């Protein structure tokens, strides 16, 4: 009788520990998803260079003189 009571307490405790661990893993994300990194808030990511001055050479080919 006494051993059965101890066993039931142990199983209840172990189930409680397992369930609380699962809930804690679900609730606490490893890192926040919606907020961007604070470095990107101060400095936005660099834009790719785009051409400012398009020119034709003497054979009629289009090329870029100034990248900005």
Biopython code that builds the backbone (N, CA, C, O; Angstrom):
import numpy as np
from Bio.PDB.StructureBuilder import StructureBuilder

atoms = [
    (1, "UNK", "N", (0.834, -1.206, 0.000)),
    (1, "UNK", "CA", (0.000, 0.000, 0.000)),
    (1, "UNK", "C", (0.872, 1.260, 0.000)),
    (1, "UNK", "O", (0.667, 2.182, -0.789)),
    (2, "UNK", "N", (1.851, 1.266, 0.912)),
    (2, "UNK", "CA", (2.716, 2.444, 1.048)),
    (2, "UNK", "C", (3.559, 2.647, -0.214)),
    (2, "UNK", "O", (3.779, 3.780, -0.644)),
    (3, "UNK", "N", (4.035, 1.534, -0.808)),
    (3, "UNK", "CA", (4.870, 1.624, -2.014)),
    (3, "UNK", "C", (4.035, 2.114, -3.198)),
    (3, "UNK", "O", (4.524, 2.876, -4.032)),
    (4, "UNK", "N", (2.780, 1.677, -3.270)),
    (4, "UNK", "CA", (1.911, 2.134, -4.364)),
    (4, "UNK", "C", (1.675, 3.641, -4.267)),
    (4, "UNK", "O", (1.644, 4.329, -5.287)),
    (5, "UNK", "N", (1.510, 4.155, -3.050)),
    (5, "UNK", "CA", (1.294, 5.588, -2.863)),
    (5, "UNK", "C", (2.530, 6.372, -3.320)),
    (5, "UNK", "O", (2.407, 7.389, -4.004)),
    (6, "UNK", "N", (3.713, 5.896, -2.940)),
    (6, "UNK", "CA", (4.956, 6.565, -3.346)),
    (6, "UNK", "C", (5.100, 6.519, -4.869)),
    (6, "UNK", "O", (5.509, 7.503, -5.485)),
    (7, "UNK", "N", (4.763, 5.375, -5.476)),
    (7, "UNK", "CA", (4.877, 5.244, -6.923)),
    (7, "UNK", "C", (3.912, 6.207, -7.628)),
    (7, "UNK", "O", (4.276, 6.819, -8.631)),
    (8, "UNK", "N", (2.703, 6.341, -7.116)),
    (8, "UNK", "CA", (1.748, 7.252, -7.757)),
    (8, "UNK", "C", (2.215, 8.700, -7.624)),
    (8, "UNK", "O", (2.064, 9.485, -8.560)),
    (9, "UNK", "N", (2.780, 9.064, -6.470)),
    (9, "UNK", "CA", (3.323, 10.408, -6.308)),
    (9, "UNK", "C", (4.467, 10.663, -7.288)),
    (9, "UNK", "O", (4.556, 11.728, -7.899)),
    (10, "UNK", "N", (5.342, 9.660, -7.424)),
    (10, "UNK", "CA", (6.486, 9.822, -8.331)),
    (10, "UNK", "C", (6.028, 9.968, -9.777)),
    (10, "UNK", "O", (6.559, 10.801, -10.512)),
    (11, "UNK", "N", (5.038, 9.161, -10.196)),
    (11, "UNK", "CA", (4.569, 9.280, -11.585)),
    (11, "UNK", "C", (3.887, 10.627, -11.810)),
    (11, "UNK", "O", (4.060, 11.233, -12.868)),
    (12, "UNK", "N", (3.119, 11.105, -10.837)),
    (12, "UNK", "CA", (2.462, 12.403, -10.979)),
    (12, "UNK", "C", (3.511, 13.516, -11.077)),
    (12, "UNK", "O", (3.384, 14.432, -11.890)),
    (13, "UNK", "N", (4.541, 13.424, -10.242)),
    (13, "UNK", "CA", (5.594, 14.442, -10.256)),
    (13, "UNK", "C", (6.357, 14.432, -11.574)),
    (13, "UNK", "O", (6.664, 15.487, -12.129)),
    (14, "UNK", "N", (6.662, 13.231, -12.076)),
    (14, "UNK", "CA", (7.409, 13.151, -13.331)),
    (14, "UNK", "C", (6.565, 13.669, -14.500)),
    (14, "UNK", "O", (7.084, 14.354, -15.382)),
    (15, "UNK", "N", (5.269, 13.347, -14.511)),
    (15, "UNK", "CA", (4.395, 13.872, -15.564)),
    (15, "UNK", "C", (4.317, 15.393, -15.502)),
    (15, "UNK", "O", (4.340, 16.074, -16.527)),
    (16, "UNK", "N", (4.224, 15.912, -14.276)),
    (16, "UNK", "CA", (4.172, 17.370, -14.124)),
    (16, "UNK", "C", (5.455, 18.020, -14.631)),
    (16, "UNK", "O", (5.407, 19.052, -15.300)),
    (17, "UNK", "N", (6.585, 17.429, -14.319)),
    (17, "UNK", "CA", (7.861, 17.975, -14.787)),
    (17, "UNK", "C", (7.947, 17.942, -16.315)),
    (17, "UNK", "O", (8.378, 18.914, -16.936)),
    (18, "UNK", "N", (7.539, 16.831, -16.913)),
    (18, "UNK", "CA", (7.607, 16.694, -18.368)),
    (18, "UNK", "C", (6.705, 17.723, -19.037)),
    (18, "UNK", "O", (7.112, 18.386, -19.991)),
    (19, "UNK", "N", (5.458, 17.858, -18.527)),
    (19, "UNK", "CA", (4.520, 18.798, -19.139)),
    (19, "UNK", "C", (4.977, 20.247, -18.967)),
    (19, "UNK", "O", (4.839, 21.053, -19.887)),
    (20, "UNK", "N", (5.522, 20.584, -17.791)),
    (20, "UNK", "CA", (5.981, 21.957, -17.589)),
    (20, "UNK", "C", (7.169, 22.262, -18.490)),
    (20, "UNK", "O", (7.308, 23.382, -18.982)),
    (21, "UNK", "N", (8.030, 21.265, -18.708)),
    (21, "UNK", "CA", (9.153, 21.466, -19.630)),
    (21, "UNK", "C", (8.678, 21.696, -21.046)),
    (21, "UNK", "O", (9.228, 22.545, -21.749)),
    (22, "UNK", "N", (7.661, 20.955, -21.486)),
    (22, "UNK", "CA", (7.129, 21.143, -22.838)),
    (22, "UNK", "C", (6.503, 22.519, -22.989)),
    (22, "UNK", "O", (6.719, 23.194, -23.995)),
    (23, "UNK", "N", (5.715, 22.946, -21.980)),
    (23, "UNK", "CA", (5.086, 24.263, -22.073)),
    (23, "UNK", "C", (6.131, 25.370, -22.067)),
    (23, "UNK", "O", (5.993, 26.362, -22.784)),
    (24, "UNK", "N", (7.181, 25.202, -21.256)),
    (24, "UNK", "CA", (8.223, 26.227, -21.219)),
    (24, "UNK", "C", (8.940, 26.300, -22.558)),
    (24, "UNK", "O", (9.303, 27.390, -23.002)),
    (25, "UNK", "N", (9.151, 25.163, -23.210)),
    (25, "UNK", "CA", (9.819, 25.167, -24.512)),
    (25, "UNK", "C", (8.942, 25.806, -25.581)),
    (25, "UNK", "O", (9.447, 26.461, -26.493)),
    (26, "UNK", "N", (7.623, 25.617, -25.469)),
    (26, "UNK", "CA", (6.718, 26.212, -26.460)),
    (26, "UNK", "C", (6.607, 27.715, -26.252)),
    (26, "UNK", "O", (6.628, 28.485, -27.212)),
    (27, "UNK", "N", (6.487, 28.132, -24.982)),
    (27, "UNK", "CA", (6.245, 29.550, -24.699)),
    (27, "UNK", "C", (7.500, 30.371, -24.968)),
    (27, "UNK", "O", (7.420, 31.417, -25.612)),
    (28, "UNK", "N", (8.649, 29.921, -24.491)),
    (28, "UNK", "CA", (9.864, 30.725, -24.642)),
    (28, "UNK", "C", (10.509, 30.388, -25.979)),
    (28, "UNK", "O", (11.048, 29.295, -26.152)),
    (29, "UNK", "N", (10.455, 31.330, -26.933)),
    (29, "UNK", "CA", (11.107, 31.117, -28.223)),
    (29, "UNK", "C", (12.601, 31.351, -28.055)),
    (29, "UNK", "O", (13.012, 32.092, -27.163)),
    (30, "UNK", "N", (13.415, 30.733, -28.896)),
    (30, "UNK", "CA", (14.858, 30.947, -28.760)),
    (30, "UNK", "C", (15.283, 32.385, -29.036)),
    (30, "UNK", "O", (16.211, 32.879, -28.395)),
    (31, "UNK", "N", (14.624, 33.073, -29.979)),
    (31, "UNK", "CA", (14.896, 34.489, -30.216)),
    (31, "UNK", "C", (13.635, 35.116, -30.798)),
    (31, "UNK", "O", (12.873, 34.439, -31.488)),
    (32, "UNK", "N", (13.403, 36.405, -30.528)),
    (32, "UNK", "CA", (12.183, 37.043, -31.042)),
    (32, "UNK", "C", (12.198, 37.144, -32.554)),
    (32, "UNK", "O", (13.232, 37.437, -33.153)),
    (33, "UNK", "N", (11.050, 36.902, -33.169)),
    (33, "UNK", "CA", (10.973, 36.830, -34.624)),
    (33, "UNK", "C", (10.601, 38.193, -35.210)),
    (33, "UNK", "O", (11.190, 38.612, -36.207)),
    (34, "UNK", "N", (9.628, 38.896, -34.605)),
    (34, "UNK", "CA", (9.074, 40.089, -35.231)),
    (34, "UNK", "C", (10.030, 41.278, -35.178)),
    (34, "UNK", "O", (10.039, 42.096, -36.098)),
    (35, "UNK", "N", (10.834, 41.391, -34.120)),
    (35, "UNK", "CA", (11.680, 42.572, -33.972)),
    (35, "UNK", "C", (12.965, 42.426, -34.772)),
    (35, "UNK", "O", (13.623, 41.392, -34.662)),
    (36, "UNK", "N", (13.350, 43.409, -35.566)),
    (36, "UNK", "CA", (14.633, 43.307, -36.271)),
    (36, "UNK", "C", (15.807, 43.533, -35.327)),
    (36, "UNK", "O", (15.631, 43.993, -34.199)),
    (37, "UNK", "N", (16.976, 43.213, -35.789)),
    (37, "UNK", "CA", (18.188, 43.393, -34.988)),
    (37, "UNK", "C", (18.411, 44.886, -34.754)),
    (37, "UNK", "O", (18.197, 45.677, -35.673)),
    (38, "UNK", "N", (18.835, 45.300, -33.555)),
    (38, "UNK", "CA", (19.001, 46.739, -33.299)),
    (38, "UNK", "C", (20.040, 47.415, -34.195)),
    (38, "UNK", "O", (19.955, 48.617, -34.443)),
    (39, "UNK", "N", (21.019, 46.648, -34.682)),
    (39, "UNK", "CA", (22.011, 47.231, -35.587)),
    (39, "UNK", "C", (21.339, 47.685, -36.875)),
    (39, "UNK", "O", (21.682, 48.736, -37.416)),
    (40, "UNK", "N", (20.378, 46.896, -37.374)),
    (40, "UNK", "CA", (19.703, 47.269, -38.611)),
    (40, "UNK", "C", (18.771, 48.456, -38.399)),
    (40, "UNK", "O", (18.467, 49.167, -39.357)),
    (41, "UNK", "N", (18.309, 48.690, -37.170)),
    (41, "UNK", "CA", (17.485, 49.866, -36.942)),
    (41, "UNK", "C", (18.336, 51.131, -37.049)),
    (41, "UNK", "O", (17.877, 52.143, -37.577)),
    (42, "UNK", "N", (19.579, 51.076, -36.547)),
    (42, "UNK", "CA", (20.448, 52.253, -36.646)),
    (42, "UNK", "C", (21.005, 52.408, -38.051)),
    (42, "UNK", "O", (20.980, 53.505, -38.609)),
    (43, "UNK", "N", (21.512, 51.314, -38.636)),
    (43, "UNK", "CA", (22.069, 51.343, -39.987)),
    (43, "UNK", "C", (21.256, 50.393, -40.855)),
    (43, "UNK", "O", (21.319, 49.181, -40.648)),
    (44, "UNK", "N", (20.505, 50.894, -41.805)),
    (44, "UNK", "CA", (19.763, 49.977, -42.694)),
    (44, "UNK", "C", (20.711, 49.164, -43.563)),
    (44, "UNK", "O", (21.825, 49.615, -43.830)),
    (45, "UNK", "N", (20.309, 47.982, -44.011)),
    (45, "UNK", "CA", (21.210, 47.160, -44.813)),
    (45, "UNK", "C", (21.571, 47.867, -46.124)),
    (45, "UNK", "O", (20.737, 48.579, -46.683)),
    (46, "UNK", "N", (22.790, 47.683, -46.619)),
    (46, "UNK", "CA", (23.249, 48.450, -47.783)),
    (46, "UNK", "C", (22.486, 48.092, -49.048)),
    (46, "UNK", "O", (22.177, 46.926, -49.293)),
    (47, "UNK", "N", (22.186, 49.110, -49.846)),
    (47, "UNK", "CA", (21.472, 48.885, -51.097)),
    (47, "UNK", "C", (22.465, 48.452, -52.171)),
    (47, "UNK", "O", (23.631, 48.844, -52.113)),
    (48, "UNK", "N", (22.042, 47.662, -53.139)),
    (48, "UNK", "CA", (22.932, 47.326, -54.247)),
    (48, "UNK", "C", (23.195, 48.568, -55.099)),
    (48, "UNK", "O", (22.318, 49.424, -55.208)),
    (49, "UNK", "N", (24.378, 48.689, -55.706)),
    (49, "UNK", "CA", (24.679, 49.891, -56.495)),
    (49, "UNK", "C", (23.823, 49.966, -57.751)),
    (49, "UNK", "O", (23.569, 48.956, -58.408)),
    (50, "UNK", "N", (23.381, 51.181, -58.075)),
    (50, "UNK", "CA", (22.618, 51.362, -59.303)),
    (50, "UNK", "C", (23.290, 52.417, -60.173)),
    (50, "UNK", "O", (23.998, 53.299, -59.689)),
    (51, "UNK", "N", (23.049, 52.298, -61.436)),
    (51, "UNK", "CA", (23.731, 53.162, -62.380)),
    (51, "UNK", "C", (23.066, 54.528, -62.428)),
    (51, "UNK", "O", (21.841, 54.637, -62.375)),
    (52, "UNK", "N", (23.892, 55.576, -62.530)),
    (52, "UNK", "CA", (23.388, 56.936, -62.635)),
    (52, "UNK", "C", (23.543, 57.444, -64.065)),
    (52, "UNK", "O", (22.594, 58.003, -64.615)),
    (53, "UNK", "N", (24.705, 57.268, -64.678)),
    (53, "UNK", "CA", (24.930, 57.826, -66.008)),
    (53, "UNK", "C", (25.069, 56.743, -67.061)),
    (53, "UNK", "O", (26.132, 56.136, -67.191)),
    (54, "UNK", "N", (24.010, 56.495, -67.813)),
    (54, "UNK", "CA", (24.101, 55.539, -68.925)),
    (54, "UNK", "C", (24.631, 56.271, -70.156)),
    (54, "UNK", "O", (24.189, 57.378, -70.463)),
    (55, "UNK", "N", (25.593, 55.642, -70.868)),
    (55, "UNK", "CA", (26.173, 56.251, -72.071)),
    (55, "UNK", "C", (26.294, 55.214, -73.178)),
    (55, "UNK", "O", (26.340, 54.012, -72.916)),
    (56, "UNK", "N", (26.344, 55.683, -74.396)),
    (56, "UNK", "CA", (26.611, 54.818, -75.547)),
    (56, "UNK", "C", (28.044, 55.027, -75.985)),
    (56, "UNK", "O", (28.510, 56.162, -76.088)),
    (57, "UNK", "N", (28.759, 53.913, -76.247)),
    (57, "UNK", "CA", (30.097, 54.083, -76.825)),
    (57, "UNK", "C", (29.970, 54.224, -78.346)),
    (57, "UNK", "O", (28.866, 54.256, -78.891)),
    (58, "UNK", "N", (31.139, 54.308, -79.024)),
    (58, "UNK", "CA", (31.067, 54.632, -80.464)),
    (58, "UNK", "C", (30.535, 53.498, -81.311)),
    (58, "UNK", "O", (30.235, 53.703, -82.487)),
    (59, "UNK", "N", (30.405, 52.280, -80.736)),
    (59, "UNK", "CA", (29.804, 51.167, -81.490)),
    (59, "UNK", "C", (28.333, 50.969, -81.138)),
    (59, "UNK", "O", (27.709, 50.004, -81.580)),
    (60, "UNK", "N", (27.787, 51.870, -80.352)),
    (60, "UNK", "CA", (26.361, 51.794, -80.040)),
    (60, "UNK", "C", (26.005, 50.900, -78.877)),
    (60, "UNK", "O", (24.833, 50.583, -78.677)),
    (61, "UNK", "N", (27.018, 50.477, -78.088)),
    (61, "UNK", "CA", (26.728, 49.643, -76.915)),
    (61, "UNK", "C", (26.459, 50.524, -75.697)),
    (61, "UNK", "O", (27.149, 51.520, -75.478)),
    (62, "UNK", "N", (25.454, 50.150, -74.909)),
    (62, "UNK", "CA", (25.088, 50.919, -73.713)),
    (62, "UNK", "C", (25.978, 50.482, -72.555)),
    (62, "UNK", "O", (26.140, 49.288, -72.304)),
    (63, "UNK", "N", (26.556, 51.462, -71.847)),
    (63, "UNK", "CA", (27.364, 51.132, -70.671)),
    (63, "UNK", "C", (27.131, 52.193, -69.602)),
    (63, "UNK", "O", (26.554, 53.249, -69.862)),
    (64, "UNK", "N", (27.599, 51.884, -68.386)),
    (64, "UNK", "CA", (27.365, 52.771, -67.248)),
    (64, "UNK", "C", (28.634, 53.535, -66.931)),
    (64, "UNK", "O", (29.714, 52.949, -66.860)),
    (65, "UNK", "N", (28.510, 54.844, -66.739)),
    (65, "UNK", "CA", (29.676, 55.642, -66.365)),
    (65, "UNK", "C", (29.778, 55.810, -64.848)),
    (65, "UNK", "O", (30.878, 55.732, -64.301)),
    (66, "UNK", "N", (28.678, 56.035, -64.170)),
    (66, "UNK", "CA", (28.724, 56.318, -62.730)),
    (66, "UNK", "C", (27.822, 55.334, -61.989)),
    (66, "UNK", "O", (26.629, 55.235, -62.276)),
    (67, "UNK", "N", (28.400, 54.613, -61.037)),
    (67, "UNK", "CA", (27.628, 53.734, -60.149)),
    (67, "UNK", "C", (27.434, 54.464, -58.825)),
    (67, "UNK", "O", (28.378, 55.034, -58.277)),
    (68, "UNK", "N", (26.195, 54.443, -58.310)),
    (68, "UNK", "CA", (25.957, 55.070, -57.022)),
    (68, "UNK", "C", (24.990, 54.220, -56.212)),
    (68, "UNK", "O", (24.653, 54.575, -55.082)),
]
sb = StructureBuilder()
sb.init_structure("model")
sb.init_model(0)
sb.init_chain("A")
sb.init_seg("    ")
for serial, (resi, resn, name, xyz) in enumerate(atoms, 1):
    if name == "N":
        sb.init_residue(resn, " ", resi, " ")
    sb.init_atom(name, np.array(xyz, "f"), 0.0, 1.0, " ", f" {name:<3s}", serial, name[0])
structure = sb.get_structure()
